């Protein structure tokens, strides 16, 4: 387990350094060594710890970074931040930061989606900080308390 944490930390650190060259920092940890769960825990994890979840299809995965970031990744605006990747029909990353409209990145430099879990089952909701998401068979919709949102599905990718 310690080796996994060291490996992921090193990977995230090196990827953060690559950000100066234009590549966005990684959002998803490696799927090896993760314990599978049927759904995300209902409580907020310790400060400075990212939380991940994936859709049952395995096509969409999200990472929540709390305010202040982590030891190896700090959101540009200080956080919190929610970043979700969709693999098909094309790879896109949608991000909601602390303020402003959601953004879509169609040229992701570190495609790393999707881990094996925990899974946010269809019909379930997830919420942390100012963000909430709804998992449906037709896709994932996420929003911030002020109304800015994004939608990821095979049929549509949008942000506002």
Steps between C-alpha positions, in 0.01 A plus 500: 500500500784740587662423165173581321470832684863587424455402134180701457656798682808487276284474189283793609808707588663440163174574321463823695846602381385426145223756550753774430526345153125519448385159621224512763571325831371145539166448664459123523728272703605164357237225529751244635470436870171683551228330699169473322187630669144512378468874564697796638502543876240753618746694714770744396853361519789661688614844385742489208377166365346462155186295458419303185195331357411340167181427314389134472580505126866582572475776238497793745719560804526795738747640752402743774785708644417685822578868566874543545582205275723209593873473568558428127217688326359845563214630283585826323236692700578328831208261474277328555492343154300228328645353182326224303628319193294323235673248275256443213393606248803731545720577798393823676564639850238724664609709798318710756722716719421721796339764276422576138349288229577132454767433237547225241845383394495306170882468489574325830874451543468228764207274405473286809136404529363280656579312817311191609305670776337602716195489274221759511208280397232623263233693688740604777620848587839616627578828681813659651570863573307719254466218242231241437464238227219272380579165340252385234513233230506787250806669656635705788388853585694704756444851635639749747273674753492819286348312202805453275502144373611241246345195337697201373331231292559307181238719331605840637786679674421851623608755762377837628 
